[in-house]
Amino acid sequence: MQVLTVYSPGNSHFYRQWAKSWSAQGWKPGIITPKEISRHGSAKAAAKARGAKLLCAANLFNVSFRPPRKTPDRIPKSAAVRLVQ
């Protein structure tokens, strides 16, 4: 299952570790570019166009949330750690 985050220059130091934390749990991480957002009108529409099931912030690291059989409505708080800048 694919998970995406939106690119922001201010969060560039998070991306490598963000991707590593999600891929370690069995997800396929990816980044939505500003060009994709302008093409589709919103980050949510761009994620849908790429077939992603989950869109989250770059500072939300996955510590135990495995891809479920059906698309989750939200990430359980116990399964993620949000880093504050």
Secondary structure, 3 states (H helix, E strand, C coil): CEEEEECCHHHCCCHHHHHHHHHHCCCEEEEECHHHHHHHCCHHHHHHHCCCCEECCCCEEECCCCCCCCCCCCCCHHHEEECCC
